[in-house]
Amino acid sequence: MIVRGGPERTTVCLENIVWRALKEVAAEQGKTHHQLVMEIDRARTSNRSAAIRVYLIEYYRAALERARAALSG
């Protein structure tokens, strides 16, 4: 994927499963995957690919916590 962040363009290489997860999360949030990548990019402290992976792991961990809380509550 080519990402535009102002005047520069860059590519992001991710595994297919990560792309699918990114697109699913973006759709759930009512965004395009490009919009979500740009949000992640603005907040990142590591390289872009790692930041996307960390974001997705944190997203799914939070979803798991909510599901556990709903089951126990």
CHARMM internal coordinates of N, CA and C (Angstrom, degrees):
IC EDIT
DIST 1 N 1 CA 1.4524
DIST 1 CA 1 C 1.5190
ANGL 1 N 1 CA 1 C 109.00
DIST 1 C 2 N 1.2927
ANGL 1 CA 1 C 2 N 116.26
DIHE 1 N 1 CA 1 C 2 N 138.86
DIST 2 N 2 CA 1.4621
ANGL 1 C 2 N 2 CA 121.13
DIHE 1 CA 1 C 2 N 2 CA 175.05
DIST 2 CA 2 C 1.5159
ANGL 2 N 2 CA 2 C 107.67
DIHE 1 C 2 N 2 CA 2 C -97.23
DIST 2 C 3 N 1.3190
ANGL 2 CA 2 C 3 N 115.77
DIHE 2 N 2 CA 2 C 3 N 130.99
DIST 3 N 3 CA 1.4643
ANGL 2 C 3 N 3 CA 121.89
DIHE 2 CA 2 C 3 N 3 CA -177.76
DIST 3 CA 3 C 1.5122
ANGL 3 N 3 CA 3 C 108.45
DIHE 2 C 3 N 3 CA 3 C -114.07
DIST 3 C 4 N 1.3076
ANGL 3 CA 3 C 4 N 116.31
DIHE 3 N 3 CA 3 C 4 N 132.02
DIST 4 N 4 CA 1.4658
ANGL 3 C 4 N 4 CA 121.21
DIHE 3 CA 3 C 4 N 4 CA 174.32
DIST 4 CA 4 C 1.5146
ANGL 4 N 4 CA 4 C 108.37
DIHE 3 C 4 N 4 CA 4 C -104.55
DIST 4 C 5 N 1.2940
ANGL 4 CA 4 C 5 N 115.94
DIHE 4 N 4 CA 4 C 5 N 127.02
DIST 5 N 5 CA 1.4557
ANGL 4 C 5 N 5 CA 121.07
DIHE 4 CA 4 C 5 N 5 CA 175.90
DIST 5 CA 5 C 1.5079
ANGL 5 N 5 CA 5 C 107.83
DIHE 4 C 5 N 5 CA 5 C -132.70
DIST 5 C 6 N 1.3122
ANGL 5 CA 5 C 6 N 116.68
DIHE 5 N 5 CA 5 C 6 N 76.50
DIST 6 N 6 CA 1.4526
ANGL 5 C 6 N 6 CA 119.95
DIHE 5 CA 5 C 6 N 6 CA -173.26
DIST 6 CA 6 C 1.5190
ANGL 6 N 6 CA 6 C 108.18
DIHE 5 C 6 N 6 CA 6 C 88.64
DIST 6 C 7 N 1.3169
ANGL 6 CA 6 C 7 N 117.78
DIHE 6 N 6 CA 6 C 7 N -139.13
DIST 7 N 7 CA 1.4629
ANGL 6 C 7 N 7 CA 119.75
DIHE 6 CA 6 C 7 N 7 CA -175.58
DIST 7 CA 7 C 1.5315
ANGL 7 N 7 CA 7 C 113.75
DIHE 6 C 7 N 7 CA 7 C -78.20
DIST 7 C 8 N 1.3316
ANGL 7 CA 7 C 8 N 117.66
DIHE 7 N 7 CA 7 C 8 N -17.37
DIST 8 N 8 CA 1.4573
ANGL 7 C 8 N 8 CA 119.52
DIHE 7 CA 7 C 8 N 8 CA -176.20
DIST 8 CA 8 C 1.5235
ANGL 8 N 8 CA 8 C 111.41
DIHE 7 C 8 N 8 CA 8 C -91.65
DIST 8 C 9 N 1.3170
ANGL 8 CA 8 C 9 N 115.12
DIHE 8 N 8 CA 8 C 9 N 157.22
DIST 9 N 9 CA 1.4577
ANGL 8 C 9 N 9 CA 122.75
DIHE 8 CA 8 C 9 N 9 CA 173.84
DIST 9 CA 9 C 1.5129
ANGL 9 N 9 CA 9 C 106.84
DIHE 8 C 9 N 9 CA 9 C -125.87
DIST 9 C 10 N 1.3123
ANGL 9 CA 9 C 10 N 115.37
DIHE 9 N 9 CA 9 C 10 N 146.63
DIST 10 N 10 CA 1.4571
ANGL 9 C 10 N 10 CA 119.69
DIHE 9 CA 9 C 10 N 10 CA 177.80
DIST 10 CA 10 C 1.5166
ANGL 10 N 10 CA 10 C 108.57
DIHE 9 C 10 N 10 CA 10 C -148.25
DIST 10 C 11 N 1.3034
ANGL 10 CA 10 C 11 N 116.64
DIHE 10 N 10 CA 10 C 11 N 163.19
DIST 11 N 11 CA 1.4535
ANGL 10 C 11 N 11 CA 120.35
DIHE 10 CA 10 C 11 N 11 CA 177.73
DIST 11 CA 11 C 1.5198
ANGL 11 N 11 CA 11 C 109.76
DIHE 10 C 11 N 11 CA 11 C -108.80
DIST 11 C 12 N 1.3121
ANGL 11 CA 11 C 12 N 115.09
DIHE 11 N 11 CA 11 C 12 N 156.10
DIST 12 N 12 CA 1.4517
ANGL 11 C 12 N 12 CA 121.66
DIHE 11 CA 11 C 12 N 12 CA 177.16
DIST 12 CA 12 C 1.5163
ANGL 12 N 12 CA 12 C 106.94
DIHE 11 C 12 N 12 CA 12 C -127.29
DIST 12 C 13 N 1.3159
ANGL 12 CA 12 C 13 N 116.57
DIHE 12 N 12 CA 12 C 13 N 126.05
DIST 13 N 13 CA 1.4607
ANGL 12 C 13 N 13 CA 121.29
DIHE 12 CA 12 C 13 N 13 CA 177.79
DIST 13 CA 13 C 1.5262
ANGL 13 N 13 CA 13 C 108.69
DIHE 12 C 13 N 13 CA 13 C -106.74
DIST 13 C 14 N 1.3392
ANGL 13 CA 13 C 14 N 115.07
DIHE 13 N 13 CA 13 C 14 N 118.39
DIST 14 N 14 CA 1.4539
ANGL 13 C 14 N 14 CA 121.32
DIHE 13 CA 13 C 14 N 14 CA 179.40
DIST 14 CA 14 C 1.5216
ANGL 14 N 14 CA 14 C 109.36
DIHE 13 C 14 N 14 CA 14 C -135.06
DIST 14 C 15 N 1.3000
ANGL 14 CA 14 C 15 N 115.96
DIHE 14 N 14 CA 14 C 15 N 155.62
DIST 15 N 15 CA 1.4566
ANGL 14 C 15 N 15 CA 121.47
DIHE 14 CA 14 C 15 N 15 CA 176.26
DIST 15 CA 15 C 1.5334
ANGL 15 N 15 CA 15 C 109.07
DIHE 14 C 15 N 15 CA 15 C -67.06
DIST 15 C 16 N 1.3296
ANGL 15 CA 15 C 16 N 116.49
DIHE 15 N 15 CA 15 C 16 N 154.07
DIST 16 N 16 CA 1.4649
ANGL 15 C 16 N 16 CA 120.58
DIHE 15 CA 15 C 16 N 16 CA -178.52
DIST 16 CA 16 C 1.5222
ANGL 16 N 16 CA 16 C 112.17
DIHE 15 C 16 N 16 CA 16 C -55.95
DIST 16 C 17 N 1.3203
ANGL 16 CA 16 C 17 N 117.56
DIHE 16 N 16 CA 16 C 17 N -41.18
DIST 17 N 17 CA 1.4674
ANGL 16 C 17 N 17 CA 120.04
DIHE 16 CA 16 C 17 N 17 CA -179.24
DIST 17 CA 17 C 1.5269
ANGL 17 N 17 CA 17 C 111.35
DIHE 16 C 17 N 17 CA 17 C -64.54
DIST 17 C 18 N 1.3113
ANGL 17 CA 17 C 18 N 117.45
DIHE 17 N 17 CA 17 C 18 N -32.80
DIST 18 N 18 CA 1.4671
ANGL 17 C 18 N 18 CA 121.22
DIHE 17 CA 17 C 18 N 18 CA 178.16
DIST 18 CA 18 C 1.5274
ANGL 18 N 18 CA 18 C 109.53
DIHE 17 C 18 N 18 CA 18 C -71.05
DIST 18 C 19 N 1.3313
ANGL 18 CA 18 C 19 N 117.23
DIHE 18 N 18 CA 18 C 19 N -41.21
DIST 19 N 19 CA 1.4671
ANGL 18 C 19 N 19 CA 120.33
DIHE 18 CA 18 C 19 N 19 CA 176.32
DIST 19 CA 19 C 1.5199
ANGL 19 N 19 CA 19 C 110.72
DIHE 18 C 19 N 19 CA 19 C -60.19
DIST 19 C 20 N 1.3418
ANGL 19 CA 19 C 20 N 116.79
DIHE 19 N 19 CA 19 C 20 N -44.50
DIST 20 N 20 CA 1.4667
ANGL 19 C 20 N 20 CA 120.32
DIHE 19 CA 19 C 20 N 20 CA 179.80
DIST 20 CA 20 C 1.5293
ANGL 20 N 20 CA 20 C 110.37
DIHE 19 C 20 N 20 CA 20 C -61.19
DIST 20 C 21 N 1.3202
ANGL 20 CA 20 C 21 N 117.08
DIHE 20 N 20 CA 20 C 21 N -45.16
DIST 21 N 21 CA 1.4633
ANGL 20 C 21 N 21 CA 120.89
DIHE 20 CA 20 C 21 N 21 CA 179.40
DIST 21 CA 21 C 1.5283
ANGL 21 N 21 CA 21 C 110.58
DIHE 20 C 21 N 21 CA 21 C -62.69
DIST 21 C 22 N 1.3139
ANGL 21 CA 21 C 22 N 116.99
DIHE 21 N 21 CA 21 C 22 N -42.82
DIST 22 N 22 CA 1.4615
ANGL 21 C 22 N 22 CA 121.38
DIHE 21 CA 21 C 22 N 22 CA 179.76
DIST 22 CA 22 C 1.5255
ANGL 22 N 22 CA 22 C 110.35
DIHE 21 C 22 N 22 CA 22 C -60.56
DIST 22 C 23 N 1.3184
ANGL 22 CA 22 C 23 N 117.10
DIHE 22 N 22 CA 22 C 23 N -44.36
DIST 23 N 23 CA 1.4642
ANGL 22 C 23 N 23 CA 121.04
DIHE 22 CA 22 C 23 N 23 CA 179.79
DIST 23 CA 23 C 1.5212
ANGL 23 N 23 CA 23 C 111.17
DIHE 22 C 23 N 23 CA 23 C -67.04
DIST 23 C 24 N 1.3350
ANGL 23 CA 23 C 24 N 117.72
DIHE 23 N 23 CA 23 C 24 N -38.42
DIST 24 N 24 CA 1.4675
ANGL 23 C 24 N 24 CA 121.37
DIHE 23 CA 23 C 24 N 24 CA 177.76
DIST 24 CA 24 C 1.5234
ANGL 24 N 24 CA 24 C 111.21
DIHE 23 C 24 N 24 CA 24 C -63.86
DIST 24 C 25 N 1.3212
ANGL 24 CA 24 C 25 N 116.52
DIHE 24 N 24 CA 24 C 25 N -46.96
DIST 25 N 25 CA 1.4669
ANGL 24 C 25 N 25 CA 120.83
DIHE 24 CA 24 C 25 N 25 CA -179.33
DIST 25 CA 25 C 1.5255
ANGL 25 N 25 CA 25 C 109.89
DIHE 24 C 25 N 25 CA 25 C -64.27
DIST 25 C 26 N 1.3118
ANGL 25 CA 25 C 26 N 117.34
DIHE 25 N 25 CA 25 C 26 N -43.46
DIST 26 N 26 CA 1.4686
ANGL 25 C 26 N 26 CA 120.79
DIHE 25 CA 25 C 26 N 26 CA 179.17
DIST 26 CA 26 C 1.5268
ANGL 26 N 26 CA 26 C 110.33
DIHE 25 C 26 N 26 CA 26 C -60.31
DIST 26 C 27 N 1.3264
ANGL 26 CA 26 C 27 N 117.06
DIHE 26 N 26 CA 26 C 27 N -45.89
DIST 27 N 27 CA 1.4666
ANGL 26 C 27 N 27 CA 120.89
DIHE 26 CA 26 C 27 N 27 CA 179.96
DIST 27 CA 27 C 1.5275
ANGL 27 N 27 CA 27 C 110.53
DIHE 26 C 27 N 27 CA 27 C -62.16
DIST 27 C 28 N 1.3168
ANGL 27 CA 27 C 28 N 116.82
DIHE 27 N 27 CA 27 C 28 N -41.51
DIST 28 N 28 CA 1.4642
ANGL 27 C 28 N 28 CA 120.70
DIHE 27 CA 27 C 28 N 28 CA 178.90
DIST 28 CA 28 C 1.5223
ANGL 28 N 28 CA 28 C 111.14
DIHE 27 C 28 N 28 CA 28 C -61.33
DIST 28 C 29 N 1.3269
ANGL 28 CA 28 C 29 N 116.31
DIHE 28 N 28 CA 28 C 29 N -32.65
DIST 29 N 29 CA 1.4630
ANGL 28 C 29 N 29 CA 121.39
DIHE 28 CA 28 C 29 N 29 CA -179.84
DIST 29 CA 29 C 1.5330
ANGL 29 N 29 CA 29 C 112.35
DIHE 28 C 29 N 29 CA 29 C -89.43
DIST 29 C 30 N 1.3390
ANGL 29 CA 29 C 30 N 116.97
DIHE 29 N 29 CA 29 C 30 N 1.29
DIST 30 N 30 CA 1.4662
ANGL 29 C 30 N 30 CA 120.46
DIHE 29 CA 29 C 30 N 30 CA 179.75
DIST 30 CA 30 C 1.5132
ANGL 30 N 30 CA 30 C 113.41
DIHE 29 C 30 N 30 CA 30 C 73.37
DIST 30 C 31 N 1.3312
ANGL 30 CA 30 C 31 N 115.99
DIHE 30 N 30 CA 30 C 31 N 29.94
DIST 31 N 31 CA 1.4615
ANGL 30 C 31 N 31 CA 121.79
DIHE 30 CA 30 C 31 N 31 CA -178.26
DIST 31 CA 31 C 1.5176
ANGL 31 N 31 CA 31 C 109.71
DIHE 30 C 31 N 31 CA 31 C -124.85
DIST 31 C 32 N 1.3126
ANGL 31 CA 31 C 32 N 115.99
DIHE 31 N 31 CA 31 C 32 N 164.61
DIST 32 N 32 CA 1.4594
ANGL 31 C 32 N 32 CA 119.77
DIHE 31 CA 31 C 32 N 32 CA 168.96
DIST 32 CA 32 C 1.5191
ANGL 32 N 32 CA 32 C 107.74
DIHE 31 C 32 N 32 CA 32 C -83.60
DIST 32 C 33 N 1.3259
ANGL 32 CA 32 C 33 N 116.49
DIHE 32 N 32 CA 32 C 33 N 161.60
DIST 33 N 33 CA 1.4647
ANGL 32 C 33 N 33 CA 117.87
DIHE 32 CA 32 C 33 N 33 CA 177.71
DIST 33 CA 33 C 1.5256
ANGL 33 N 33 CA 33 C 110.39
DIHE 32 C 33 N 33 CA 33 C -65.29
DIST 33 C 34 N 1.3144
ANGL 33 CA 33 C 34 N 117.15
DIHE 33 N 33 CA 33 C 34 N -29.85
DIST 34 N 34 CA 1.4679
ANGL 33 C 34 N 34 CA 119.62
DIHE 33 CA 33 C 34 N 34 CA 177.06
DIST 34 CA 34 C 1.5340
ANGL 34 N 34 CA 34 C 110.46
DIHE 33 C 34 N 34 CA 34 C -64.64
DIST 34 C 35 N 1.3230
ANGL 34 CA 34 C 35 N 117.39
DIHE 34 N 34 CA 34 C 35 N -43.74
DIST 35 N 35 CA 1.4674
ANGL 34 C 35 N 35 CA 120.32
DIHE 34 CA 34 C 35 N 35 CA 178.50
DIST 35 CA 35 C 1.5232
ANGL 35 N 35 CA 35 C 110.96
DIHE 34 C 35 N 35 CA 35 C -61.02
DIST 35 C 36 N 1.3293
ANGL 35 CA 35 C 36 N 116.54
DIHE 35 N 35 CA 35 C 36 N -42.58
DIST 36 N 36 CA 1.4581
ANGL 35 C 36 N 36 CA 119.79
DIHE 35 CA 35 C 36 N 36 CA -179.99
DIST 36 CA 36 C 1.5227
ANGL 36 N 36 CA 36 C 110.96
DIHE 35 C 36 N 36 CA 36 C -65.32
DIST 36 C 37 N 1.3158
ANGL 36 CA 36 C 37 N 117.41
DIHE 36 N 36 CA 36 C 37 N -41.61
DIST 37 N 37 CA 1.4684
ANGL 36 C 37 N 37 CA 120.38
DIHE 36 CA 36 C 37 N 37 CA 178.17
DIST 37 CA 37 C 1.5209
ANGL 37 N 37 CA 37 C 110.09
DIHE 36 C 37 N 37 CA 37 C -61.38
DIST 37 C 38 N 1.3183
ANGL 37 CA 37 C 38 N 117.70
DIHE 37 N 37 CA 37 C 38 N -40.15
DIST 38 N 38 CA 1.4617
ANGL 37 C 38 N 38 CA 120.16
DIHE 37 CA 37 C 38 N 38 CA 179.85
DIST 38 CA 38 C 1.5325
ANGL 38 N 38 CA 38 C 110.50
DIHE 37 C 38 N 38 CA 38 C -65.45
DIST 38 C 39 N 1.3340
ANGL 38 CA 38 C 39 N 118.38
DIHE 38 N 38 CA 38 C 39 N -38.17
DIST 39 N 39 CA 1.4696
ANGL 38 C 39 N 39 CA 121.15
DIHE 38 CA 38 C 39 N 39 CA 176.03
DIST 39 CA 39 C 1.5251
ANGL 39 N 39 CA 39 C 110.93
DIHE 38 C 39 N 39 CA 39 C -63.39
DIST 39 C 40 N 1.3151
ANGL 39 CA 39 C 40 N 115.37
DIHE 39 N 39 CA 39 C 40 N -46.68
DIST 40 N 40 CA 1.4670
ANGL 39 C 40 N 40 CA 120.36
DIHE 39 CA 39 C 40 N 40 CA 178.95
DIST 40 CA 40 C 1.5218
ANGL 40 N 40 CA 40 C 109.37
DIHE 39 C 40 N 40 CA 40 C -61.35
DIST 40 C 41 N 1.3109
ANGL 40 CA 40 C 41 N 116.64
DIHE 40 N 40 CA 40 C 41 N -41.71
DIST 41 N 41 CA 1.4591
ANGL 40 C 41 N 41 CA 122.09
DIHE 40 CA 40 C 41 N 41 CA -177.74
DIST 41 CA 41 C 1.5252
ANGL 41 N 41 CA 41 C 111.50
DIHE 40 C 41 N 41 CA 41 C -61.92
DIST 41 C 42 N 1.3135
ANGL 41 CA 41 C 42 N 117.01
DIHE 41 N 41 CA 41 C 42 N -39.92
DIST 42 N 42 CA 1.4759
ANGL 41 C 42 N 42 CA 120.46
DIHE 41 CA 41 C 42 N 42 CA -179.38
DIST 42 CA 42 C 1.5244
ANGL 42 N 42 CA 42 C 111.99
DIHE 41 C 42 N 42 CA 42 C -64.65
DIST 42 C 43 N 1.3289
ANGL 42 CA 42 C 43 N 117.33
DIHE 42 N 42 CA 42 C 43 N -30.25
DIST 43 N 43 CA 1.4688
ANGL 42 C 43 N 43 CA 121.00
DIHE 42 CA 42 C 43 N 43 CA -175.90
DIST 43 CA 43 C 1.5257
ANGL 43 N 43 CA 43 C 113.56
DIHE 42 C 43 N 43 CA 43 C -99.96
DIST 43 C 44 N 1.3045
ANGL 43 CA 43 C 44 N 118.06
DIHE 43 N 43 CA 43 C 44 N -0.93
DIST 44 N 44 CA 1.4671
ANGL 43 C 44 N 44 CA 119.74
DIHE 43 CA 43 C 44 N 44 CA -170.83
DIST 44 CA 44 C 1.5193
ANGL 44 N 44 CA 44 C 112.90
DIHE 43 C 44 N 44 CA 44 C -74.08
DIST 44 C 45 N 1.3528
ANGL 44 CA 44 C 45 N 113.59
DIHE 44 N 44 CA 44 C 45 N 150.76
DIST 45 N 45 CA 1.4622
ANGL 44 C 45 N 45 CA 121.15
DIHE 44 CA 44 C 45 N 45 CA 174.92
DIST 45 CA 45 C 1.5238
ANGL 45 N 45 CA 45 C 110.61
DIHE 44 C 45 N 45 CA 45 C -122.61
DIST 45 C 46 N 1.3252
ANGL 45 CA 45 C 46 N 116.18
DIHE 45 N 45 CA 45 C 46 N 1.25
DIST 46 N 46 CA 1.4683
ANGL 45 C 46 N 46 CA 121.29
DIHE 45 CA 45 C 46 N 46 CA 177.94
DIST 46 CA 46 C 1.5293
ANGL 46 N 46 CA 46 C 107.72
DIHE 45 C 46 N 46 CA 46 C -129.40
DIST 46 C 47 N 1.3287
ANGL 46 CA 46 C 47 N 116.82
DIHE 46 N 46 CA 46 C 47 N -171.10
DIST 47 N 47 CA 1.4589
ANGL 46 C 47 N 47 CA 116.93
DIHE 46 CA 46 C 47 N 47 CA 179.86
DIST 47 CA 47 C 1.5262
ANGL 47 N 47 CA 47 C 109.92
DIHE 46 C 47 N 47 CA 47 C -66.86
DIST 47 C 48 N 1.3120
ANGL 47 CA 47 C 48 N 115.80
DIHE 47 N 47 CA 47 C 48 N 158.75
DIST 48 N 48 CA 1.4594
ANGL 47 C 48 N 48 CA 122.32
DIHE 47 CA 47 C 48 N 48 CA -172.24
DIST 48 CA 48 C 1.5260
ANGL 48 N 48 CA 48 C 112.83
DIHE 47 C 48 N 48 CA 48 C -58.29
DIST 48 C 49 N 1.3132
ANGL 48 CA 48 C 49 N 118.65
DIHE 48 N 48 CA 48 C 49 N -47.76
DIST 49 N 49 CA 1.4647
ANGL 48 C 49 N 49 CA 121.57
DIHE 48 CA 48 C 49 N 49 CA -178.75
DIST 49 CA 49 C 1.5266
ANGL 49 N 49 CA 49 C 110.92
DIHE 48 C 49 N 49 CA 49 C -60.53
DIST 49 C 50 N 1.3216
ANGL 49 CA 49 C 50 N 116.70
DIHE 49 N 49 CA 49 C 50 N -44.69
DIST 50 N 50 CA 1.4663
ANGL 49 C 50 N 50 CA 120.64
DIHE 49 CA 49 C 50 N 50 CA 178.63
DIST 50 CA 50 C 1.5211
ANGL 50 N 50 CA 50 C 110.66
DIHE 49 C 50 N 50 CA 50 C -64.40
DIST 50 C 51 N 1.3166
ANGL 50 CA 50 C 51 N 117.53
DIHE 50 N 50 CA 50 C 51 N -40.42
DIST 51 N 51 CA 1.4650
ANGL 50 C 51 N 51 CA 121.21
DIHE 50 CA 50 C 51 N 51 CA -179.69
DIST 51 CA 51 C 1.5262
ANGL 51 N 51 CA 51 C 110.71
DIHE 50 C 51 N 51 CA 51 C -62.43
DIST 51 C 52 N 1.3163
ANGL 51 CA 51 C 52 N 117.36
DIHE 51 N 51 CA 51 C 52 N -39.13
DIST 52 N 52 CA 1.4660
ANGL 51 C 52 N 52 CA 121.13
DIHE 51 CA 51 C 52 N 52 CA 178.30
DIST 52 CA 52 C 1.5229
ANGL 52 N 52 CA 52 C 109.81
DIHE 51 C 52 N 52 CA 52 C -65.60
DIST 52 C 53 N 1.3202
ANGL 52 CA 52 C 53 N 117.17
DIHE 52 N 52 CA 52 C 53 N -45.39
DIST 53 N 53 CA 1.4673
ANGL 52 C 53 N 53 CA 120.55
DIHE 52 CA 52 C 53 N 53 CA 179.47
DIST 53 CA 53 C 1.5333
ANGL 53 N 53 CA 53 C 110.92
DIHE 52 C 53 N 53 CA 53 C -61.69
DIST 53 C 54 N 1.3228
ANGL 53 CA 53 C 54 N 117.19
DIHE 53 N 53 CA 53 C 54 N -44.40
DIST 54 N 54 CA 1.4665
ANGL 53 C 54 N 54 CA 121.21
DIHE 53 CA 53 C 54 N 54 CA 179.96
DIST 54 CA 54 C 1.5256
ANGL 54 N 54 CA 54 C 109.69
DIHE 53 C 54 N 54 CA 54 C -63.61
DIST 54 C 55 N 1.3144
ANGL 54 CA 54 C 55 N 118.09
DIHE 54 N 54 CA 54 C 55 N -43.79
DIST 55 N 55 CA 1.4594
ANGL 54 C 55 N 55 CA 121.72
DIHE 54 CA 54 C 55 N 55 CA 178.60
DIST 55 CA 55 C 1.5258
ANGL 55 N 55 CA 55 C 110.29
DIHE 54 C 55 N 55 CA 55 C -56.65
DIST 55 C 56 N 1.3294
ANGL 55 CA 55 C 56 N 116.66
DIHE 55 N 55 CA 55 C 56 N -47.05
DIST 56 N 56 CA 1.4607
ANGL 55 C 56 N 56 CA 120.69
DIHE 55 CA 55 C 56 N 56 CA -178.53
DIST 56 CA 56 C 1.5236
ANGL 56 N 56 CA 56 C 112.00
DIHE 55 C 56 N 56 CA 56 C -65.54
DIST 56 C 57 N 1.3185
ANGL 56 CA 56 C 57 N 116.89
DIHE 56 N 56 CA 56 C 57 N -41.20
DIST 57 N 57 CA 1.4675
ANGL 56 C 57 N 57 CA 119.26
DIHE 56 CA 56 C 57 N 57 CA 177.70
DIST 57 CA 57 C 1.5244
ANGL 57 N 57 CA 57 C 109.87
DIHE 56 C 57 N 57 CA 57 C -62.30
DIST 57 C 58 N 1.3223
ANGL 57 CA 57 C 58 N 117.65
DIHE 57 N 57 CA 57 C 58 N -45.33
DIST 58 N 58 CA 1.4596
ANGL 57 C 58 N 58 CA 120.77
DIHE 57 CA 57 C 58 N 58 CA 179.25
DIST 58 CA 58 C 1.5277
ANGL 58 N 58 CA 58 C 110.97
DIHE 57 C 58 N 58 CA 58 C -63.48
DIST 58 C 59 N 1.3201
ANGL 58 CA 58 C 59 N 117.21
DIHE 58 N 58 CA 58 C 59 N -38.55
DIST 59 N 59 CA 1.4550
ANGL 58 C 59 N 59 CA 121.82
DIHE 58 CA 58 C 59 N 59 CA 179.19
DIST 59 CA 59 C 1.5254
ANGL 59 N 59 CA 59 C 110.57
DIHE 58 C 59 N 59 CA 59 C -61.80
DIST 59 C 60 N 1.3280
ANGL 59 CA 59 C 60 N 116.39
DIHE 59 N 59 CA 59 C 60 N -49.65
DIST 60 N 60 CA 1.4615
ANGL 59 C 60 N 60 CA 120.23
DIHE 59 CA 59 C 60 N 60 CA -178.22
DIST 60 CA 60 C 1.5331
ANGL 60 N 60 CA 60 C 112.08
DIHE 59 C 60 N 60 CA 60 C -71.09
DIST 60 C 61 N 1.3193
ANGL 60 CA 60 C 61 N 118.28
DIHE 60 N 60 CA 60 C 61 N -32.19
DIST 61 N 61 CA 1.4690
ANGL 60 C 61 N 61 CA 120.50
DIHE 60 CA 60 C 61 N 61 CA 175.23
DIST 61 CA 61 C 1.5303
ANGL 61 N 61 CA 61 C 110.31
DIHE 60 C 61 N 61 CA 61 C -64.71
DIST 61 C 62 N 1.3281
ANGL 61 CA 61 C 62 N 116.75
DIHE 61 N 61 CA 61 C 62 N -41.75
DIST 62 N 62 CA 1.4648
ANGL 61 C 62 N 62 CA 120.56
DIHE 61 CA 61 C 62 N 62 CA 177.78
DIST 62 CA 62 C 1.5283
ANGL 62 N 62 CA 62 C 110.47
DIHE 61 C 62 N 62 CA 62 C -63.86
DIST 62 C 63 N 1.3218
ANGL 62 CA 62 C 63 N 117.17
DIHE 62 N 62 CA 62 C 63 N -39.32
DIST 63 N 63 CA 1.4674
ANGL 62 C 63 N 63 CA 120.94
DIHE 62 CA 62 C 63 N 63 CA 177.72
DIST 63 CA 63 C 1.5277
ANGL 63 N 63 CA 63 C 110.11
DIHE 62 C 63 N 63 CA 63 C -64.04
DIST 63 C 64 N 1.3083
ANGL 63 CA 63 C 64 N 116.55
DIHE 63 N 63 CA 63 C 64 N -40.57
DIST 64 N 64 CA 1.4628
ANGL 63 C 64 N 64 CA 120.76
DIHE 63 CA 63 C 64 N 64 CA 178.17
DIST 64 CA 64 C 1.5316
ANGL 64 N 64 CA 64 C 110.55
DIHE 63 C 64 N 64 CA 64 C -63.62
DIST 64 C 65 N 1.3277
ANGL 64 CA 64 C 65 N 116.83
DIHE 64 N 64 CA 64 C 65 N -42.97
DIST 65 N 65 CA 1.4708
ANGL 64 C 65 N 65 CA 120.83
DIHE 64 CA 64 C 65 N 65 CA 177.53
DIST 65 CA 65 C 1.5322
ANGL 65 N 65 CA 65 C 111.09
DIHE 64 C 65 N 65 CA 65 C -60.37
DIST 65 C 66 N 1.3367
ANGL 65 CA 65 C 66 N 116.81
DIHE 65 N 65 CA 65 C 66 N -42.48
DIST 66 N 66 CA 1.4628
ANGL 65 C 66 N 66 CA 119.95
DIHE 65 CA 65 C 66 N 66 CA 178.60
DIST 66 CA 66 C 1.5235
ANGL 66 N 66 CA 66 C 110.93
DIHE 65 C 66 N 66 CA 66 C -63.94
DIST 66 C 67 N 1.3101
ANGL 66 CA 66 C 67 N 116.56
DIHE 66 N 66 CA 66 C 67 N -41.14
DIST 67 N 67 CA 1.4679
ANGL 66 C 67 N 67 CA 120.42
DIHE 66 CA 66 C 67 N 67 CA 179.64
DIST 67 CA 67 C 1.5321
ANGL 67 N 67 CA 67 C 110.37
DIHE 66 C 67 N 67 CA 67 C -64.66
DIST 67 C 68 N 1.3186
ANGL 67 CA 67 C 68 N 117.15
DIHE 67 N 67 CA 67 C 68 N -42.68
DIST 68 N 68 CA 1.4709
ANGL 67 C 68 N 68 CA 120.79
DIHE 67 CA 67 C 68 N 68 CA 177.73
DIST 68 CA 68 C 1.5238
ANGL 68 N 68 CA 68 C 110.92
DIHE 67 C 68 N 68 CA 68 C -62.28
DIST 68 C 69 N 1.3163
ANGL 68 CA 68 C 69 N 116.41
DIHE 68 N 68 CA 68 C 69 N -43.10
DIST 69 N 69 CA 1.4592
ANGL 68 C 69 N 69 CA 120.55
DIHE 68 CA 68 C 69 N 69 CA 179.81
DIST 69 CA 69 C 1.5259
ANGL 69 N 69 CA 69 C 110.89
DIHE 68 C 69 N 69 CA 69 C -63.88
DIST 69 C 70 N 1.3205
ANGL 69 CA 69 C 70 N 117.33
DIHE 69 N 69 CA 69 C 70 N -39.05
DIST 70 N 70 CA 1.4635
ANGL 69 C 70 N 70 CA 121.16
DIHE 69 CA 69 C 70 N 70 CA 179.41
DIST 70 CA 70 C 1.5207
ANGL 70 N 70 CA 70 C 110.63
DIHE 69 C 70 N 70 CA 70 C -66.16
DIST 70 C 71 N 1.3150
ANGL 70 CA 70 C 71 N 117.13
DIHE 70 N 70 CA 70 C 71 N -36.69
DIST 71 N 71 CA 1.4638
ANGL 70 C 71 N 71 CA 120.64
DIHE 70 CA 70 C 71 N 71 CA 179.73
DIST 71 CA 71 C 1.5193
ANGL 71 N 71 CA 71 C 112.45
DIHE 70 C 71 N 71 CA 71 C -71.37
DIST 71 C 72 N 1.3165
ANGL 71 CA 71 C 72 N 116.04
DIHE 71 N 71 CA 71 C 72 N -34.02
DIST 72 N 72 CA 1.4589
ANGL 71 C 72 N 72 CA 119.32
DIHE 71 CA 71 C 72 N 72 CA -176.76
DIST 72 CA 72 C 1.5299
ANGL 72 N 72 CA 72 C 112.91
DIHE 71 C 72 N 72 CA 72 C -90.98
DIST 72 C 73 N 1.3290
ANGL 72 CA 72 C 73 N 116.42
DIHE 72 N 72 CA 72 C 73 N -13.41
DIST 73 N 73 CA 1.4527
ANGL 72 C 73 N 73 CA 119.94
DIHE 72 CA 72 C 73 N 73 CA -173.95
DIST 73 CA 73 C 1.4620
ANGL 73 N 73 CA 73 C 113.34
DIHE 72 C 73 N 73 CA 73 C -94.36
END
COOR INIT
IC SEED 1 N 1 CA 1 C
IC BUILD
